[in-house]
Amino acid sequence: MSRLEEMFSALEGARPEVLPSRYWQELNQSNLRQLEDQGYESFKKTLALNYFTFLVLRKDVQMNFLREHLPKGTCMRHALGSPFRGMHPGLNWRQSLLYTYHTLLLWEYANRTIPQGILQALSEPREGGPYKIRLHGKDISQDLANSALEFHSIMAPPVKRSEIGTILELGAGYGRTAFTFLRLMPEVRYIIVDIPPALFVAERYLCSQFPRRRAFRFRPFRAYQEVKQEFESADLIFLLSSQLDCLPAGSVDLFMNISSFHEMRMDQIRYYFSMVDHLTTRFFYTKQWKESTVPYENIKIREDDYPVRSDWEEVFHRDCQVQTQFFEALYRL
């Protein structure tokens, strides 16, 4: 049995709340075909486009936001220069131009918005075959810029680095945000909880990028005591969504979910919010569409529908930068 097959097999028979919604069942079939046809080596050009990498139009809300918040000279320079940066494999000329232009503006915006040390510490790894764009002498990407913005939102005062020892990210995709946190906060333990094939790709990618981190790689288990010693000595941990409720109460300092709650049914959202409350000692960060309709389920999820506990202290709740159709919120538990 392959590693991917082992993950899918372990998920069978799990409680309905942790199984992929019908939308993700369909999307996972596409992701699996892309992995089979183009391989792990190209996942940043395939699977990543189903997570948080955008192919936008010229008048997209993200592009409008960036042009409104950047100097006109910067926008003009990159508009004129983008056509000369060449085409990206798998994209036509127009898609390539807009992808490059969007990425350059996003990086410029992040560079002007967050402390300089954050972006200086980051460079897009070649693993996974990302679309190649260079600026200021380094490889850049949308994913790095967006993850840096998220990092700054979460880790700005009043949050203190000393408060964050263990991070759990539910629905981490291939690990873009995890990569940024692990680069910028090498002292933290990071737990990835997801479904395959995302868990498979994240495990391979992050273990490759951080080979000195002691990893607890996915394996089936039914009780925490079976893996307690190995789990607690690991720096990088990979779990299926069905294994989340095996973790002991209060074992996480920061619980994150970025852009996946809005693709779930309400029973799933309520379950995961109960796990946030059970597992988390300090902070919960969420970033979701303000309003979304879950494909195939005909369920509309609005910003006010999320079951935030009355005893969670709101640190902030606001519109996102760049992706203004999203909101982001941070709570102290």
C-alpha positions as CSV (number, residue, x, y, z in Angstrom):
1,M,0.0,0.0,0.0
2,S,1.4,3.4,-1.0
3,R,1.6,6.2,1.6
4,L,-1.3,8.1,0.0
5,E,-3.4,4.9,0.0
6,E,-2.5,4.4,3.7
7,M,-3.8,7.9,4.5
8,F,-7.0,7.4,2.7
9,S,-7.6,4.0,4.2
10,A,-7.0,5.4,7.7
11,L,-9.6,8.1,7.1
12,E,-12.3,5.5,6.2
13,G,-15.0,5.1,8.8
14,A,-14.1,8.3,10.7
15,R,-16.8,10.5,12.1
16,P,-18.7,12.5,9.5
17,E,-17.4,15.9,10.8
18,V,-13.8,15.1,9.9
19,L,-14.4,13.6,6.5
20,P,-14.0,15.9,3.4
21,S,-17.1,17.7,2.3
22,R,-18.5,16.7,-1.1
23,Y,-16.7,19.7,-2.6
24,W,-13.3,18.5,-1.3
25,Q,-14.1,14.9,-2.4
26,E,-14.4,16.2,-5.9
27,L,-11.4,18.6,-5.6
28,N,-9.3,15.8,-4.2
29,Q,-9.9,13.7,-7.3
30,S,-8.6,16.5,-9.4
31,N,-5.6,16.9,-7.0
32,L,-4.8,13.2,-7.2
33,R,-4.9,13.3,-11.0
34,Q,-2.6,16.3,-11.1
35,L,-0.1,14.5,-8.7
36,E,-0.3,11.4,-10.9
37,D,0.1,13.3,-14.2
38,Q,2.6,16.0,-13.3
39,G,4.1,14.7,-10.1
40,Y,5.1,16.0,-6.7
41,E,7.9,18.0,-8.5
42,S,5.3,20.4,-9.9
43,F,2.7,20.7,-7.1
44,K,3.2,24.4,-6.8
45,K,1.8,24.8,-10.3
46,T,-1.0,22.3,-9.8
47,L,-2.3,21.6,-6.3
48,A,-1.3,25.1,-5.0
49,L,-3.8,26.7,-7.4
50,N,-6.6,24.9,-5.4
51,Y,-5.3,26.3,-2.1
52,F,-4.4,29.9,-1.8
53,T,-2.4,30.8,-5.0
54,F,-4.5,33.0,-7.3
55,L,-4.8,33.4,-11.1
56,V,-6.5,36.8,-11.1
57,L,-7.9,39.1,-13.8
58,R,-6.7,42.7,-14.2
59,K,-9.7,44.2,-12.4
60,D,-9.8,41.6,-9.6
61,V,-10.4,43.0,-6.2
62,Q,-6.9,42.0,-5.1
63,M,-5.4,43.9,-8.0
64,N,-7.6,46.9,-7.3
65,F,-6.5,46.9,-3.7
66,L,-2.8,46.6,-4.5
67,R,-2.9,49.4,-7.1
68,E,-4.8,51.7,-4.6
69,H,-2.2,51.1,-1.9
70,L,1.0,51.3,-3.8
71,P,2.8,54.2,-5.4
72,K,1.7,54.7,-9.1
73,G,5.3,54.6,-10.1
74,T,5.8,51.1,-8.6
75,C,2.6,49.8,-10.3
76,M,3.6,51.3,-13.7
77,R,7.2,49.9,-13.5
78,H,5.9,46.4,-12.9
79,A,3.1,46.7,-15.4
80,L,5.7,47.7,-18.1
81,G,8.2,45.1,-16.9
82,S,6.0,42.0,-16.5
83,P,5.6,41.2,-20.2
84,F,9.4,40.9,-20.5
85,R,9.7,38.3,-17.7
86,G,8.4,35.5,-20.0
87,M,5.7,32.9,-19.8
88,H,5.1,30.4,-17.1
89,P,4.7,26.7,-17.9
90,G,1.0,25.7,-18.2
91,L,-0.2,29.3,-18.4
92,N,-1.0,31.3,-21.5
93,W,0.6,34.7,-22.2
94,R,-2.2,36.7,-20.5
95,Q,-2.3,34.5,-17.5
96,S,1.5,34.6,-17.2
97,L,1.6,38.4,-17.4
98,L,-1.1,38.9,-14.8
99,Y,0.3,36.2,-12.5
100,T,3.7,37.9,-12.6
101,Y,2.3,41.4,-12.2
102,H,0.0,40.4,-9.3
103,T,2.9,38.6,-7.5
104,L,5.3,41.6,-7.9
105,L,2.7,44.0,-6.5
106,L,1.8,41.7,-3.6
107,W,5.4,41.4,-2.6
108,E,5.9,45.2,-2.9
109,Y,2.9,45.7,-0.7
110,A,4.1,43.2,1.9
111,N,7.5,44.8,1.8
112,R,6.0,48.2,2.7
113,T,3.5,46.9,5.3
114,I,5.3,44.6,7.6
115,P,8.7,44.8,9.3
116,Q,11.6,44.4,6.9
117,G,13.2,41.4,8.7
118,I,10.2,39.2,7.9
119,L,10.6,39.2,4.1
120,Q,14.4,39.4,4.3
121,A,14.3,36.0,6.0
122,L,12.2,34.4,3.3
123,S,12.9,33.1,-0.2
124,E,10.7,30.8,-2.2
125,P,12.1,27.2,-2.3
126,R,12.5,25.7,-5.7
127,E,11.0,22.4,-4.5
128,G,7.6,21.8,-5.9
129,G,8.4,23.8,-9.1
130,P,6.9,27.2,-8.4
131,Y,6.5,29.8,-11.1
132,K,9.8,31.6,-11.1
133,I,9.7,35.3,-10.3
134,R,12.7,37.2,-8.9
135,L,12.7,40.6,-7.2
136,H,15.5,42.3,-5.3
137,G,17.8,39.4,-6.0
138,K,15.6,36.6,-4.6
139,D,12.9,34.2,-5.6
140,I,9.5,35.4,-4.5
141,S,5.9,34.1,-4.6
142,Q,2.3,34.9,-3.7
143,D,2.3,32.2,-1.1
144,L,5.3,33.7,0.7
145,A,3.9,37.2,0.6
146,N,0.5,36.1,1.9
147,S,2.0,33.9,4.6
148,A,4.2,36.8,5.7
149,L,1.2,39.1,6.0
150,E,-0.6,36.4,8.0
151,F,2.4,35.9,10.2
152,H,2.5,39.7,10.9
153,S,-1.2,39.8,11.7
154,I,-0.9,37.0,14.2
155,M,2.4,37.8,15.9
156,A,2.0,41.6,16.2
157,P,1.3,43.0,19.7
158,P,-0.3,42.1,22.0
159,V,0.8,38.6,21.1
160,K,4.3,37.7,22.4
161,R,6.6,35.2,20.8
162,S,7.2,33.7,24.3
163,E,3.5,32.8,24.4
164,I,3.7,30.5,21.4
165,G,5.4,27.2,21.9
166,T,3.1,24.9,19.9
167,I,1.1,25.8,16.8
168,L,-1.6,23.6,15.2
169,E,-2.8,24.4,11.7
170,L,-5.9,22.7,10.5
171,G,-6.1,22.6,6.7
172,A,-2.6,23.7,5.9
173,G,-2.6,22.8,2.2
174,Y,1.0,22.0,1.1
175,G,2.4,23.9,4.1
176,R,2.9,27.5,2.8
177,T,2.1,29.2,6.2
178,A,3.8,26.5,8.2
179,F,7.0,27.1,6.1
180,T,6.9,30.8,7.0
181,F,6.4,30.3,10.7
182,L,9.1,27.6,10.9
183,R,11.5,29.9,9.1
184,L,10.8,32.9,11.3
185,M,10.2,31.1,14.6
186,P,12.5,28.0,14.6
187,E,11.8,27.4,18.2
188,V,8.1,26.4,17.7
189,R,6.6,23.0,17.4
190,Y,4.2,22.8,14.5
191,I,1.3,20.3,14.1
192,I,-0.3,19.9,10.7
193,V,-3.8,18.4,10.6
194,D,-5.3,17.8,7.2
195,I,-6.8,15.2,4.8
196,P,-4.9,13.6,1.9
197,P,-3.4,14.3,-0.5
198,A,-2.6,17.7,1.1
199,L,-1.2,15.9,4.2
200,F,1.0,13.7,2.0
201,V,2.4,16.7,0.1
202,A,2.9,18.9,3.3
203,E,4.7,16.0,5.1
204,R,7.1,15.5,2.2
205,Y,7.7,19.2,1.6
206,L,8.2,20.4,5.1
207,C,10.3,17.4,6.2
208,S,12.5,18.1,3.1
209,Q,12.7,21.8,3.9
210,F,13.5,21.3,7.6
211,P,15.5,18.1,7.7
212,R,16.9,18.8,11.1
213,R,13.5,18.9,12.7
214,R,12.5,15.7,14.4
215,A,9.3,14.7,12.6
216,F,6.3,12.6,13.7
217,R,5.2,11.5,10.3
218,F,1.6,10.3,9.8
219,R,0.8,6.8,11.0
220,P,-2.5,5.2,12.2
221,F,-3.1,5.2,15.9
222,R,-6.2,5.1,18.1
223,A,-5.1,6.5,21.4
224,Y,-2.6,9.2,22.4
225,Q,-0.8,6.9,24.8
226,E,0.3,4.7,21.9
227,V,2.5,7.6,20.5
228,K,2.9,9.9,23.5
229,Q,6.7,9.6,23.8
230,E,7.4,10.0,20.1
231,F,4.8,12.7,19.7
232,E,6.1,14.9,22.6
233,S,9.7,14.7,21.4
234,A,8.8,15.8,17.8
235,D,9.1,19.3,16.4
236,L,7.1,18.7,13.3
237,I,3.9,16.6,13.5
238,F,1.5,15.3,10.8
239,L,-2.0,14.1,11.6
240,L,-5.2,13.2,9.8
241,S,-8.3,15.2,10.7
242,S,-9.7,12.0,12.3
243,Q,-6.7,12.0,14.8
244,L,-7.3,15.5,16.1
245,D,-9.5,14.3,19.0
246,C,-6.7,12.0,20.2
247,L,-4.7,15.1,21.4
248,P,-4.9,16.0,25.1
249,A,-6.7,19.1,26.2
250,G,-4.6,22.3,26.3
251,S,-1.8,21.0,24.1
252,V,-1.8,23.9,21.7
253,D,-0.8,27.6,22.1
254,L,-2.0,28.8,18.7
255,F,-4.7,27.1,16.6
256,M,-5.0,28.4,13.0
257,N,-7.4,27.8,10.1
258,I,-6.9,29.7,6.9
259,S,-9.4,29.5,4.1
260,S,-11.0,26.2,4.6
261,F,-13.8,26.5,7.2
262,H,-15.9,28.3,4.6
263,E,-15.8,25.1,2.5
264,M,-17.3,22.9,5.3
265,R,-20.8,22.1,6.5
266,M,-22.0,23.8,9.7
267,D,-21.8,20.5,11.7
268,Q,-18.1,20.3,10.7
269,I,-17.4,23.9,11.6
270,R,-19.1,23.4,15.0
271,Y,-17.0,20.3,15.7
272,Y,-13.7,22.0,14.8
273,F,-14.6,25.1,16.9
274,S,-15.2,22.7,19.9
275,M,-11.8,21.3,19.3
276,V,-10.3,24.8,19.2
277,D,-11.9,25.3,22.6
278,H,-10.7,22.0,23.9
279,L,-7.1,22.0,22.7
280,T,-6.0,25.7,22.8
281,T,-4.6,27.5,25.7
282,R,-3.9,30.9,24.2
283,F,-4.9,32.0,20.7
284,F,-7.1,31.1,17.7
285,Y,-6.7,32.7,14.3
286,T,-9.2,32.3,11.5
287,K,-9.2,33.8,7.9
288,Q,-12.2,33.0,5.8
289,W,-14.5,34.4,3.0
290,K,-17.0,36.9,4.4
291,E,-19.7,35.0,2.6
292,S,-19.4,31.7,0.7
293,T,-21.6,29.0,-0.8
294,V,-20.3,25.5,-0.2
295,P,-20.3,23.8,-3.6
296,Y,-22.6,20.7,-4.0
297,E,-24.1,21.3,-0.5
298,N,-26.1,24.5,-1.3
299,I,-25.1,25.9,2.1
300,K,-24.3,29.5,2.6
301,I,-21.7,30.4,5.2
302,R,-21.6,34.0,6.4
303,E,-19.1,35.8,8.6
304,D,-21.5,35.9,11.6
305,D,-22.3,32.2,11.3
306,Y,-19.1,31.0,13.0
307,P,-19.8,29.6,16.5
308,V,-17.3,31.9,18.4
309,R,-17.6,31.2,22.2
310,S,-18.8,34.0,24.3
311,D,-15.8,33.6,26.7
312,W,-13.2,34.1,23.9
313,E,-11.6,37.5,24.0
314,E,-11.6,39.2,20.6
315,V,-8.1,40.6,19.9
316,F,-9.2,41.8,16.4
317,H,-11.8,41.1,13.8
318,R,-11.3,42.9,10.5
319,D,-11.3,42.9,6.8
320,C,-8.2,41.3,5.3
321,Q,-5.5,43.2,3.5
322,V,-5.4,42.5,-0.2
323,Q,-8.0,39.7,-0.1
324,T,-10.7,42.2,1.0
325,Q,-13.5,39.7,0.5
326,F,-12.0,37.7,3.4
327,F,-12.1,38.6,7.1
328,E,-9.5,37.6,9.7
329,A,-10.0,37.3,13.4
330,L,-7.8,36.5,16.4
331,Y,-9.1,35.4,19.8
332,R,-7.5,34.9,23.1
333,L,-8.8,31.8,24.8
